[in-house]
Amino acid sequence: MTTFVESSSGVMLGGRTGLTSVTAAALFGLSLFLSPIFLAIPSFATAPALIIVGLMMIGAIANIDFSDMAESASAFIALIAMPFMYSISEGIALGVISYVAINVLIGKAKKVHPLMYVLAIAFILKYIFV
């Protein structure tokens, strides 16, 4: 599972069409051939770019409905898991699982979109079998 955070940054900066995704996909395809050169770049050199992307992502916290405990608790779990697990993907996975589990446990199972159940099951199976 790979999280495509760059797409959310692109949308935030104005990319609304599929051309943004196609351009990013083409550049990622090109990076496959240039990966030996990219691997020569030390990881500390990419840290400033990751910090900027993190700052852009942190603005979404203002959109969390803190009056809904199920939503805010699962968002908190996702936010805390990302830095501790060193993976945005793992944070999203734990956020989805906790969102579904909390809503089922408090009796609001119909509030959850069916796709969230599919994702939660897929993430749970990933943790069991991988």
N, CA, C and O atoms as a MOPAC input file, in Angstrom:
PM7 MOZYME 1SCF
protein

 N      0.85100 1    -1.16800 1     0.00000 1
 C      0.00000 1     0.00000 1     0.00000 1
 C      0.89800 1     1.23300 1     0.00000 1
 O      1.78800 1     1.37200 1     0.83900 1
 N      0.65200 1     2.10900 1    -0.94100 1
 C      1.40000 1     3.35700 1    -1.02200 1
 C      0.41700 1     4.50700 1    -1.00200 1
 O     -0.59800 1     4.47500 1    -1.69800 1
 N      0.70900 1     5.51100 1    -0.21700 1
 C     -0.15700 1     6.67400 1    -0.14300 1
 C      0.38700 1     7.75100 1    -1.05800 1
 O      1.57900 1     8.06000 1    -1.04400 1
 N     -0.49000 1     8.30600 1    -1.84000 1
 C     -0.10900 1     9.29400 1    -2.83800 1
 C     -0.41100 1    10.67900 1    -2.27900 1
 O     -1.37300 1    11.33000 1    -2.68600 1
 N      0.42100 1    11.11800 1    -1.34200 1
 C      0.21700 1    12.39900 1    -0.65900 1
 C      0.41300 1    13.55300 1    -1.61800 1
 O     -0.21400 1    14.60000 1    -1.46100 1
 N      1.26900 1    13.38300 1    -2.60500 1
 C      1.53600 1    14.46900 1    -3.53600 1
 C      0.27200 1    14.89500 1    -4.26000 1
 O      0.14700 1    16.06000 1    -4.63800 1
 N     -0.66900 1    13.97800 1    -4.46100 1
 C     -1.90600 1    14.35200 1    -5.15000 1
 C     -2.72000 1    15.32200 1    -4.32100 1
 O     -3.30900 1    16.25300 1    -4.87000 1
 N     -2.76900 1    15.12600 1    -3.00500 1
 C     -3.51700 1    16.06500 1    -2.17400 1
 C     -2.83500 1    17.42500 1    -2.14700 1
 O     -3.50300 1    18.45700 1    -2.08800 1
 N     -1.52400 1    17.42800 1    -2.19000 1
 C     -0.80300 1    18.70300 1    -2.25900 1
 C     -1.08100 1    19.39600 1    -3.58400 1
 O     -1.24400 1    20.61500 1    -3.63400 1
 N     -1.13600 1    18.61500 1    -4.65700 1
 C     -1.44100 1    19.18200 1    -5.97200 1
 C     -2.83300 1    19.75400 1    -6.04700 1
 O     -3.03700 1    20.82200 1    -6.62500 1
 N     -3.79800 1    19.06000 1    -5.47100 1
 C     -5.17400 1    19.56400 1    -5.44900 1
 C     -5.24600 1    20.84200 1    -4.62300 1
 O     -5.94200 1    21.78900 1    -4.99100 1
 N     -4.53200 1    20.86600 1    -3.51600 1
 C     -4.53500 1    22.04300 1    -2.66200 1
 C     -3.96500 1    23.26000 1    -3.39300 1
 O     -4.37200 1    24.39200 1    -3.13300 1
 N     -3.03600 1    23.02500 1    -4.29200 1
 C     -2.43000 1    24.11800 1    -5.03000 1
 C     -3.16300 1    24.44000 1    -6.32500 1
 O     -2.69500 1    25.27200 1    -7.10100 1
 N     -4.30200 1    23.79800 1    -6.57400 1
 C     -5.12100 1    24.17500 1    -7.72200 1
 C     -5.34900 1    23.10300 1    -8.76100 1
 O     -6.13900 1    23.32600 1    -9.67900 1
 N     -4.70800 1    21.96100 1    -8.67400 1
 C     -4.89900 1    20.89700 1    -9.65800 1
 C     -6.22800 1    20.19800 1    -9.44400 1
 O     -6.38300 1    19.44600 1    -8.48100 1
 N     -7.18700 1    20.43300 1   -10.32400 1
 C     -8.52500 1    19.87000 1   -10.14400 1
 C     -8.88900 1    18.82100 1   -11.20600 1
 O     -9.87700 1    18.10100 1   -11.05700 1
 N     -8.10500 1    18.74000 1   -12.25300 1
 C     -8.44400 1    17.81000 1   -13.32800 1
 C     -7.59800 1    16.55200 1   -13.22400 1
 O     -6.72000 1    16.44300 1   -12.36800 1
 N     -7.87200 1    15.63100 1   -14.08600 1
 C     -7.09500 1    14.40000 1   -14.13100 1
 C     -5.70100 1    14.61000 1   -14.68600 1
 O     -4.84100 1    13.73900 1   -14.55400 1
 N     -5.46400 1    15.76800 1   -15.31300 1
 C     -4.15100 1    16.04400 1   -15.87500 1
 C     -3.08500 1    16.10500 1   -14.79100 1
 O     -1.93500 1    15.73400 1   -15.02600 1
 N     -3.46000 1    16.56900 1   -13.61300 1
 C     -2.51800 1    16.60400 1   -12.49500 1
 C     -2.05100 1    15.19000 1   -12.16000 1
 O     -0.85700 1    14.95500 1   -11.97200 1
 N     -2.98400 1    14.25800 1   -12.08700 1
 C     -2.64400 1    12.86200 1   -11.77100 1
 C     -1.83900 1    12.21700 1   -12.89100 1
 O     -0.90900 1    11.45400 1   -12.63000 1
 N     -2.19300 1    12.51900 1   -14.13100 1
 C     -1.46300 1    11.94600 1   -15.26500 1
 C     -0.02900 1    12.45900 1   -15.27800 1
 O      0.90300 1    11.69600 1   -15.53000 1
 N      0.14900 1    13.74200 1   -15.00900 1
 C      1.49500 1    14.31500 1   -14.96100 1
 C      2.31400 1    13.69000 1   -13.83600 1
 O      3.47500 1    13.33200 1   -14.03300 1
 N      1.71000 1    13.56100 1   -12.66400 1
 C      2.41300 1    12.93400 1   -11.54500 1
 C      2.76200 1    11.48500 1   -11.86800 1
 O      3.85800 1    11.02700 1   -11.54500 1
 N      1.83700 1    10.75700 1   -12.50600 1
 C      2.10400 1     9.36600 1   -12.87200 1
 C      3.25000 1     9.27300 1   -13.87100 1
 O      4.09800 1     8.38800 1   -13.76400 1
 N      3.27700 1    10.18200 1   -14.84100 1
 C      4.36600 1    10.17800 1   -15.82300 1
 C      5.70400 1    10.46400 1   -15.15200 1
 O      6.71400 1     9.84200 1   -15.48200 1
 N      5.71200 1    11.39700 1   -14.21900 1
 C      6.95900 1    11.70900 1   -13.52000 1
 C      7.40400 1    10.55900 1   -12.61800 1
 O      8.60000 1    10.29400 1   -12.49600 1
 N      6.43900 1     9.86800 1   -11.98000 1
 C      6.80100 1     8.69900 1   -11.19100 1
 C      7.34100 1     7.58900 1   -12.09400 1
 O      8.28600 1     6.89400 1   -11.72200 1
 N      6.74800 1     7.42000 1   -13.27700 1
 C      7.25900 1     6.43100 1   -14.22800 1
 C      8.68100 1     6.75300 1   -14.66000 1
 O      9.52300 1     5.86100 1   -14.76600 1
 N      8.94400 1     8.03100 1   -14.91000 1
 C     10.29300 1     8.46000 1   -15.26800 1
 C     11.26600 1     8.21800 1   -14.11500 1
 O     12.42800 1     7.87900 1   -14.33400 1
 N     10.78900 1     8.39300 1   -12.90400 1
 C     11.66800 1     8.21100 1   -11.74500 1
 C     12.12400 1     6.75400 1   -11.58700 1
 O     13.14500 1     6.49200 1   -10.95300 1
 N     11.37600 1     5.81300 1   -12.15900 1
 C     11.81500 1     4.41100 1   -12.10300 1
 C     13.16800 1     4.23300 1   -12.77900 1
 O     14.02100 1     3.48400 1   -12.30300 1
 N     13.34900 1     4.92800 1   -13.88700 1
 C     14.60500 1     4.80200 1   -14.61500 1
 C     15.71800 1     5.62100 1   -13.97500 1
 O     16.89900 1     5.31800 1   -14.15000 1
 N     15.34300 1     6.65100 1   -13.23900 1
 C     16.33400 1     7.51300 1   -12.60500 1
 C     16.55300 1     7.17900 1   -11.13200 1
 O     17.26100 1     7.90100 1   -10.43000 1
 N     15.95300 1     6.09300 1   -10.66500 1
 C     16.03100 1     5.76200 1    -9.24000 1
 C     17.45300 1     5.56200 1    -8.72500 1
 O     17.72000 1     5.92900 1    -7.58000 1
 N     18.39000 1     4.99700 1    -9.50800 1
 C     19.76000 1     4.89500 1    -8.96900 1
 C     20.35300 1     6.26500 1    -8.62900 1
 O     21.08800 1     6.40300 1    -7.65100 1
 N     20.03500 1     7.26100 1    -9.42900 1
 C     20.52900 1     8.61200 1    -9.14200 1
 C     19.84100 1     9.15900 1    -7.89600 1
 O     20.48200 1     9.77700 1    -7.04600 1
 N     18.51200 1     8.92700 1    -7.79000 1
 C     17.76400 1     9.42600 1    -6.63800 1
 C     18.21000 1     8.74800 1    -5.34000 1
 O     18.18200 1     9.36600 1    -4.27600 1
 N     18.62100 1     7.48500 1    -5.42700 1
 C     19.07700 1     6.77600 1    -4.23400 1
 C     20.40300 1     7.33000 1    -3.70200 1
 O     20.75700 1     7.12200 1    -2.54200 1
 N     21.12000 1     8.03100 1    -4.56300 1
 C     22.38500 1     8.62900 1    -4.14400 1
 C     22.15800 1     9.88200 1    -3.28600 1
 O     23.07300 1    10.34400 1    -2.60400 1
 N     20.94600 1    10.42300 1    -3.32300 1
 C     20.63000 1    11.60600 1    -2.51600 1
 C     20.39500 1    11.14500 1    -1.07800 1
 O     19.56200 1    10.26800 1    -0.85000 1
 N     21.10000 1    11.70800 1    -0.11400 1
 C     20.90400 1    11.28200 1     1.27600 1
 C     19.51300 1    11.65700 1     1.78100 1
 O     18.92900 1    12.64900 1     1.34400 1
 N     18.99600 1    10.86000 1     2.69600 1
 C     17.62900 1    11.07200 1     3.17200 1
 C     17.45600 1    12.40500 1     3.87300 1
 O     16.36500 1    12.97300 1     3.84200 1
 N     18.50700 1    12.92400 1     4.50800 1
 C     18.35600 1    14.20500 1     5.19300 1
 C     18.15700 1    15.36200 1     4.20400 1
 O     17.67200 1    16.42800 1     4.58200 1
 N     18.53000 1    15.14800 1     2.95100 1
 C     18.33800 1    16.19800 1     1.94800 1
 C     16.86900 1    16.32000 1     1.53500 1
 O     16.45300 1    17.37400 1     1.05400 1
 N     16.09300 1    15.27600 1     1.71200 1
 C     14.67600 1    15.33000 1     1.34700 1
 C     13.79100 1    15.78000 1     2.49300 1
 O     12.60100 1    16.02000 1     2.29200 1
 N     14.33900 1    15.89800 1     3.67900 1
 C     13.55300 1    16.27200 1     4.86000 1
 C     12.83300 1    17.61100 1     4.70400 1
 O     11.66700 1    17.69700 1     5.08800 1
 N     13.45400 1    18.65400 1     4.16800 1
 C     12.72100 1    19.92400 1     4.03600 1
 C     11.46400 1    19.80800 1     3.17100 1
 O     10.44300 1    20.42400 1     3.47700 1
 N     11.53300 1    19.02800 1     2.10100 1
 C     10.34800 1    18.85100 1     1.25900 1
 C      9.25200 1    18.12100 1     2.01600 1
 O      8.07600 1    18.46300 1     1.88700 1
 N      9.62100 1    17.12400 1     2.80300 1
 C      8.63200 1    16.39500 1     3.58700 1
 C      8.01700 1    17.27300 1     4.67100 1
 O      6.83900 1    17.12500 1     4.99600 1
 N      8.79000 1    18.16800 1     5.22000 1
 C      8.25500 1    19.08900 1     6.22900 1
 C      7.22900 1    20.02000 1     5.59600 1
 O      6.18500 1    20.28300 1     6.19400 1
 N      7.50600 1    20.51600 1     4.40800 1
 C      6.55900 1    21.40400 1     3.71400 1
 C      5.26400 1    20.66000 1     3.40000 1
 O      4.17800 1    21.20700 1     3.59200 1
 N      5.36300 1    19.42500 1     2.92200 1
 C      4.15700 1    18.63100 1     2.64300 1
 C      3.38000 1    18.39800 1     3.93800 1
 O      2.15200 1    18.47300 1     3.94200 1
 N      4.08000 1    18.11600 1     5.03500 1
 C      3.42600 1    17.94300 1     6.33300 1
 C      2.70100 1    19.20100 1     6.78000 1
 O      1.59900 1    19.12500 1     7.32400 1
 N      3.30700 1    20.34400 1     6.55700 1
 C      2.65400 1    21.60900 1     6.90600 1
 C      1.38400 1    21.83400 1     6.08400 1
 O      0.38700 1    22.34700 1     6.59300 1
 N      1.43100 1    21.44700 1     4.81300 1
 C      0.22800 1    21.57200 1     3.97700 1
 C     -0.86900 1    20.62500 1     4.45300 1
 O     -2.05200 1    20.96500 1     4.41400 1
 N     -0.46900 1    19.43200 1     4.90400 1
 C     -1.45900 1    18.44800 1     5.35100 1
 C     -2.07200 1    18.82700 1     6.69600 1
 O     -3.23000 1    18.49800 1     6.95600 1
 N     -1.32000 1    19.51100 1     7.55300 1
 C     -1.79100 1    19.80700 1     8.90300 1
 C     -2.98700 1    20.76100 1     8.87900 1
 O     -3.76000 1    20.79700 1     9.83700 1
 N     -3.15000 1    21.52200 1     7.81500 1
 C     -4.28600 1    22.44400 1     7.68900 1
 C     -5.62600 1    21.72200 1     7.67600 1
 O     -6.65100 1    22.32000 1     8.00600 1
 N     -5.63300 1    20.45800 1     7.30400 1
 C     -6.88000 1    19.69200 1     7.26800 1
 C     -7.43900 1    19.42300 1     8.65600 1
 O     -8.60300 1    19.04300 1     8.78600 1
 N     -6.64100 1    19.61000 1     9.68800 1
 C     -7.11800 1    19.37700 1    11.05900 1
 C     -8.26300 1    20.33100 1    11.39500 1
 O     -9.13800 1    19.99600 1    12.19400 1
 N     -8.26000 1    21.50500 1    10.79300 1
 C     -9.33200 1    22.47700 1    11.06100 1
 C    -10.69200 1    21.97000 1    10.59300 1
 O    -11.72500 1    22.44700 1    11.06400 1
 N    -10.70400 1    21.00900 1     9.67400 1
 C    -11.96400 1    20.48400 1     9.13900 1
 C    -12.51700 1    19.29900 1     9.93400 1
 O    -13.57700 1    18.77400 1     9.59200 1
 N    -11.82700 1    18.87600 1    10.97300 1
 C    -12.29600 1    17.74700 1    11.77700 1
 C    -13.43200 1    18.21200 1    12.67700 1
 O    -13.34300 1    19.25800 1    13.31900 1
 N    -14.50300 1    17.42100 1    12.71600 1
 C    -15.65400 1    17.72500 1    13.57200 1
 C    -15.36000 1    17.20800 1    14.97700 1
 O    -15.55900 1    16.02800 1    15.26800 1
 N    -14.88700 1    18.09300 1    15.83900 1
 C    -14.50300 1    17.68500 1    17.18700 1
 C    -15.70600 1    17.44700 1    18.09500 1
 O    -15.55400 1    16.93200 1    19.20300 1
 N    -16.90300 1    17.81800 1    17.63300 1
 C    -18.09300 1    17.50700 1    18.43500 1
 C    -18.50100 1    16.04400 1    18.28000 1
 O    -19.22500 1    15.51400 1    19.12300 1
 N    -18.05000 1    15.39200 1    17.22300 1
 C    -18.31000 1    13.97000 1    16.98500 1
 C    -17.10600 1    13.18000 1    17.50600 1
 O    -16.04400 1    13.17400 1    16.88400 1
 N    -17.27800 1    12.52000 1    18.64100 1
 C    -16.16600 1    11.82300 1    19.28200 1
 C    -15.60600 1    10.70200 1    18.41300 1
 O    -14.39900 1    10.46100 1    18.43100 1
 N    -16.45200 1    10.01500 1    17.65500 1
 C    -15.96200 1     8.92300 1    16.80600 1
 C    -15.03700 1     9.46500 1    15.72800 1
 O    -13.98900 1     8.88200 1    15.44800 1
 N    -15.42200 1    10.57400 1    15.12700 1
 C    -14.59300 1    11.14900 1    14.06700 1
 C    -13.30400 1    11.73400 1    14.63100 1
 O    -12.23000 1    11.52200 1    14.06900 1
 N    -13.40100 1    12.45500 1    15.71900 1
 C    -12.19800 1    13.08700 1    16.26600 1
 C    -11.24500 1    12.05300 1    16.87000 1
 O    -10.03000 1    12.22500 1    16.78100 1
 N    -11.75600 1    11.00300 1    17.47200 1
 C    -10.87900 1     9.97300 1    18.04800 1
 C    -10.12900 1     9.21500 1    16.95800 1
 O     -8.93400 1     8.95400 1    17.09500 1
 N    -10.81800 1     8.86200 1    15.88200 1
 C    -10.13500 1     8.14500 1    14.80300 1
 C     -9.14300 1     9.05700 1    14.07400 1
 O     -8.09200 1     8.59900 1    13.62600 1
 N     -9.47600 1    10.34700 1    13.95600 1
 C     -8.51500 1    11.29200 1    13.36500 1
 C     -7.28500 1    11.42300 1    14.25200 1
 O     -6.16300 1    11.49800 1    13.75100 1
 N     -7.48800 1    11.45100 1    15.55400 1
 C     -6.36500 1    11.52900 1    16.49500 1
 C     -5.47100 1    10.29800 1    16.37600 1
 O     -4.24600 1    10.41000 1    16.37200 1
 N     -6.08800 1     9.12900 1    16.27900 1
 C     -5.31200 1     7.88800 1    16.13300 1
 C     -4.48100 1     7.93100 1    14.85200 1
 O     -3.30900 1     7.55300 1    14.85500 1
 N     -5.09000 1     8.39300 1    13.75400 1
 C     -4.36000 1     8.49100 1    12.48400 1
 C     -3.21200 1     9.48900 1    12.59100 1
 O     -2.10400 1     9.22400 1    12.12400 1
 N     -3.48200 1    10.63200 1    13.20700 1
 C     -2.44600 1    11.66300 1    13.33500 1
 C     -1.27700 1    11.20300 1    14.19800 1
 O     -0.12100 1    11.48400 1    13.88100 1
 N     -1.56600 1    10.51000 1    15.26700 1
 C     -0.50700 1    10.05500 1    16.16100 1
 C      0.26100 1     8.87600 1    15.56400 1
 O      1.46800 1     8.75200 1    15.77100 1
 N     -0.43300 1     8.01400 1    14.82600 1
 C      0.22300 1     6.82900 1    14.25800 1
 C      1.23300 1     7.19900 1    13.17400 1
 O      2.26200 1     6.53800 1    13.04000 1
 N      0.95200 1     8.24100 1    12.40600 1
 C      1.85200 1     8.59300 1    11.29300 1
 C      3.28600 1     8.86500 1    11.74400 1
 O      4.20600 1     8.24600 1    11.21000 1
 N      3.51400 1     9.75800 1    12.69700 1
 C      4.92100 1     9.98200 1    13.07500 1
 C      5.53400 1     8.82600 1    13.87000 1
 O      6.72500 1     8.54600 1    13.73600 1
 N      4.72800 1     8.15500 1    14.69300 1
 C      5.29200 1     7.07000 1    15.49000 1
 C      5.61000 1     5.83300 1    14.66300 1
 O      6.51800 1     5.07500 1    15.00800 1
 N      4.88000 1     5.62100 1    13.58400 1
 C      5.12900 1     4.45200 1    12.74100 1
 C      5.95600 1     4.80400 1    11.50700 1
 O      6.24900 1     3.93600 1    10.68600 1
 N      6.33000 1     6.07600 1    11.37700 1
 C      7.10800 1     6.54700 1    10.23200 1
 C      6.44500 1     6.22600 1     8.89800 1
 O      7.12800 1     5.91100 1     7.92400 1
 N      5.11700 1     6.30400 1     8.85000 1
 C      4.40900 1     5.94400 1     7.62500 1
 C      3.03500 1     6.60600 1     7.58200 1
 O      2.20700 1     6.40900 1     8.47200 1
 N      2.81200 1     7.37900 1     6.55100 1
 C      1.49600 1     7.98200 1     6.35800 1
 C      0.47100 1     6.88300 1     6.08400 1
 O     -0.66700 1     6.95600 1     6.54800 1
 N      0.87900 1     5.87000 1     5.33200 1
 C     -0.01900 1     4.76900 1     4.98600 1
 C     -0.51800 1     4.02900 1     6.22200 1
 O     -1.69700 1     3.69200 1     6.32600 1
 N      0.39300 1     3.78000 1     7.15500 1
 C     -0.00400 1     3.06600 1     8.38000 1
 C     -0.95200 1     3.92700 1     9.21000 1
 O     -1.89700 1     3.40700 1     9.80400 1
 N     -0.71400 1     5.22100 1     9.25500 1
 C     -1.61400 1     6.12400 1     9.98300 1
 C     -3.00100 1     6.13400 1     9.38900 1
 O     -3.99400 1     6.10200 1    10.11600 1
 N     -3.07500 1     6.17900 1     8.06300 1
 C     -4.37700 1     6.14700 1     7.39900 1
 C     -5.06900 1     4.81900 1     7.66300 1
 O     -6.27100 1     4.78600 1     7.92700 1
 N     -4.31800 1     3.72700 1     7.59500 1
 C     -4.90500 1     2.39700 1     7.84200 1
 C     -5.48700 1     2.31900 1     9.24400 1
 O     -6.61600 1     1.86100 1     9.42100 1
 N     -4.73200 1     2.76000 1    10.23900 1
 C     -5.23700 1     2.71100 1    11.61700 1
 C     -6.41200 1     3.66500 1    11.80700 1
 O     -7.32900 1     3.37300 1    12.57500 1
 N     -6.39000 1     4.80400 1    11.11400 1
 C     -7.50800 1     5.73200 1    11.19000 1
 C     -8.79100 1     5.13400 1    10.62400 1
 O     -9.86500 1     5.29900 1    11.20300 1
 N     -8.67900 1     4.44600 1     9.50000 1
 C     -9.85600 1     3.80700 1     8.88700 1
 C    -10.38300 1     2.69100 1     9.78300 1
 O    -11.58600 1     2.60100 1    10.02800 1
 N     -9.48700 1     1.84900 1    10.26800 1
 C     -9.91300 1     0.74700 1    11.13300 1
 C    -10.59100 1     1.28200 1    12.38900 1
 O    -11.65000 1     0.79400 1    12.78200 1
 N     -9.98400 1     2.28400 1    13.01800 1
 C    -10.56100 1     2.81800 1    14.25400 1
 C    -11.88000 1     3.54000 1    13.99500 1
 O    -12.78600 1     3.46800 1    14.82600 1
 N    -12.01200 1     4.23200 1    12.86400 1
 C    -13.25800 1     4.91600 1    12.54100 1
 C    -14.40900 1     3.91500 1    12.42300 1
 O    -15.48400 1     4.11800 1    12.98700 1
 N    -14.16600 1     2.84200 1    11.68600 1
 C    -15.20000 1     1.81600 1    11.51600 1
 C    -15.49800 1     1.13800 1    12.84900 1
 O    -16.66300 1     0.97300 1    13.21200 1
 N    -14.46800 1     0.74800 1    13.57500 1
 C    -14.66300 1     0.03900 1    14.84900 1
 C    -15.39900 1     0.91000 1    15.86400 1
 O    -16.31300 1     0.43000 1    16.53600 1
 N    -15.01900 1     2.17200 1    15.98600 1
 C    -15.67400 1     3.05400 1    16.95800 1
 C    -17.13700 1     3.25800 1    16.60400 1
 O    -17.99700 1     3.20700 1    17.48300 1
 N    -17.43100 1     3.48800 1    15.33100 1
 C    -18.82700 1     3.69100 1    14.93800 1
 C    -19.66800 1     2.43800 1    15.12800 1
 O    -20.84000 1     2.53600 1    15.48900 1
 N    -19.09800 1     1.26900 1    14.89300 1
 C    -19.83400 1     0.01900 1    15.12100 1
 C    -20.07800 1    -0.17100 1    16.62200 1
 O    -21.17000 1    -0.56400 1    17.03200 1
 N    -19.06200 1     0.10700 1    17.42900 1
 C    -19.18600 1    -0.09400 1    18.87100 1
 C    -20.18900 1     0.86600 1    19.52500 1
 O    -20.83100 1     0.49800 1    20.51000 1
 N    -20.33300 1     2.07400 1    19.00200 1
 C    -21.27400 1     3.02300 1    19.60500 1
 C    -22.65100 1     2.96400 1    18.96000 1
 O    -23.53200 1     3.75100 1    19.30500 1
 N    -22.84400 1     2.03400 1    18.02500 1
 C    -24.16200 1     1.82700 1    17.43800 1
 C    -24.48700 1     2.73000 1    16.25400 1
 O    -25.65800 1     2.89800 1    15.91100 1
 N    -23.48600 1     3.30400 1    15.63500 1
 C    -23.71000 1     4.15200 1    14.46200 1
 C    -23.15500 1     3.50000 1    13.20200 1
 O    -22.53700 1     4.15800 1    12.36600 1
 N    -23.38600 1     2.19700 1    13.08100 1
 C    -22.83200 1     1.43500 1    11.95600 1
 C    -23.39300 1     1.89500 1    10.62100 1
 O    -22.70800 1     1.79700 1     9.60300 1
 N    -24.63500 1     2.40100 1    10.60200 1
 C    -25.23700 1     2.83600 1     9.33400 1
 C    -24.64900 1     4.14900 1     8.84700 1
 O    -24.80400 1     4.50100 1     7.67700 1
 N    -23.98500 1     4.86900 1     9.71700 1
 C    -23.35800 1     6.13800 1     9.35000 1
 C    -22.13600 1     5.92200 1     8.45200 1
 O    -21.77700 1     6.78800 1     7.65400 1
 N    -21.50800 1     4.76200 1     8.59500 1
 C    -20.26500 1     4.46800 1     7.88300 1
 C    -20.57700 1     4.01100 1     6.46400 1
 O    -21.43300 1     3.15200 1     6.25400 1
 N    -19.87700 1     4.59100 1     5.49300 1
 C    -20.03800 1     4.21000 1     4.08800 1
 C    -19.54900 1     2.77800 1     3.88800 1
 O    -18.55600 1     2.38100 1     4.49800 1
 N    -20.23100 1     1.99000 1     3.04000 1
 C    -19.81800 1     0.59000 1     2.82900 1
 C    -18.36100 1     0.43000 1     2.37200 1
 O    -17.71500 1    -0.56300 1     2.70800 1
 N    -17.85100 1     1.38700 1     1.62100 1
 C    -16.46400 1     1.30700 1     1.18000 1
 C    -15.50300 1     1.35300 1     2.36600 1
 O    -14.42500 1     0.76200 1     2.31000 1
 N    -15.88100 1     2.04600 1     3.43200 1
 C    -15.03600 1     2.09800 1     4.62800 1
 C    -14.92900 1     0.72000 1     5.27900 1
 O    -13.87500 1     0.35500 1     5.79900 1
 N    -16.02200 1    -0.04400 1     5.24800 1
 C    -15.97100 1    -1.41100 1     5.77700 1
 C    -15.02100 1    -2.26900 1     4.95300 1
 O    -14.24600 1    -3.05300 1     5.50200 1
 N    -15.08400 1    -2.11600 1     3.63100 1
 C    -14.19600 1    -2.88600 1     2.74800 1
 C    -12.73700 1    -2.52300 1     3.03200 1
 O    -11.87800 1    -3.39900 1     3.13700 1
 N    -12.47000 1    -1.22300 1     3.15500 1
 C    -11.10200 1    -0.79200 1     3.44800 1
 C    -10.63100 1    -1.29000 1     4.80800 1
 O     -9.49700 1    -1.75000 1     4.94500 1
 N    -11.49400 1    -1.20000 1     5.81200 1
 C    -11.11400 1    -1.65700 1     7.15000 1
 C    -10.78500 1    -3.14100 1     7.15400 1
 O     -9.80700 1    -3.56000 1     7.77300 1
 N    -11.58700 1    -3.93000 1     6.47200 1
 C    -11.33300 1    -5.37200 1     6.39200 1
 C    -10.02300 1    -5.64100 1     5.65400 1
 O     -9.23700 1    -6.49400 1     6.06600 1
 N     -9.79100 1    -4.90700 1     4.55800 1
 C     -8.54200 1    -5.08600 1     3.80300 1
 C     -7.32700 1    -4.72700 1     4.65700 1
 O     -6.31500 1    -5.42700 1     4.62200 1
 N     -7.42500 1    -3.64000 1     5.42400 1
 C     -6.31000 1    -3.24900 1     6.28400 1
 C     -6.07800 1    -4.26600 1     7.39900 1
 O     -4.93400 1    -4.57800 1     7.73000 1
 N     -7.14800 1    -4.77400 1     7.97100 1
 C     -7.01100 1    -5.78400 1     9.02600 1
 C     -6.35200 1    -7.04400 1     8.46000 1
 O     -5.46400 1    -7.62100 1     9.08900 1
 N     -6.78900 1    -7.46500 1     7.27800 1
 C     -6.17600 1    -8.63700 1     6.63900 1
 C     -4.70500 1    -8.38400 1     6.32900 1
 O     -3.87900 1    -9.29100 1     6.43300 1
 N     -4.38000 1    -7.15800 1     5.95000 1
 C     -2.97200 1    -6.80600 1     5.69300 1
 C     -2.15400 1    -7.00300 1     6.96000 1
 O     -1.06100 1    -7.56800 1     6.91100 1
 N     -2.67300 1    -6.54300 1     8.09400 1
 C     -1.93500 1    -6.69200 1     9.35400 1
 C     -1.84900 1    -8.15300 1     9.79200 1
 O     -0.88000 1    -8.54000 1    10.44500 1
 N     -2.83300 1    -8.95800 1     9.45000 1
 C     -2.81900 1   -10.36200 1     9.84200 1
 C     -1.83700 1   -11.16400 1     8.99000 1
 O     -1.06800 1   -11.97100 1     9.51200 1
 N     -1.87000 1   -10.93400 1     7.66200 1
 C     -1.13000 1   -11.79300 1     6.75200 1
 C      0.21000 1   -11.22900 1     6.26800 1
 O      0.99500 1   -11.95600 1     5.66000 1
 N      0.47500 1    -9.97500 1     6.52100 1
 C      1.74700 1    -9.41500 1     6.00300 1
 C      2.66500 1    -9.09800 1     7.13600 1
 O      3.77800 1    -8.62100 1     6.91400 1

